[in-house]
Amino acid sequence: MMGDWREEAACRGMDPELWFPMEYSQDHDTEMTRICIEVCPVQEQCLEAALENVEKRGIWGGFTQAELKGIRTKRFSRCKKCGRRWPKARLTSHTTCRPCRIEEYDARN
């Protein structure tokens, strides 16, 4: 059983389309993952459940579907800005980690 962690999730009660978008948008992913990273008290449990269930769609525990694939396949790279290890989403993925992309997004908006 998945357990009680879902009851405490920051995304509870929000529109599922926000977490399982039909089209990719870096700004959308950044806004949604920010909730996981900065607000959600059960981020780790969510990520663990996504990896355990091999979720292939959506945003889980602050990671996009491409980043989750990077974690599952053990493909990591270092963020060019802060040096943090981060799951490599694609062969031509971003060179910065999600927290650094959130900072960049904030600076633009």
Secondary structure, DSSP 8 states (H G I E B T S, - for coil): ---GGGGG-TTTTS-HHHHS-SS--HHHHHHHHHIIIII-TTHHHHHHHHHHTT--SS-BTTB-HHHHHHHHTT-EEE-TTT--EEE--STT--SS-HHHHHHHHHHH-
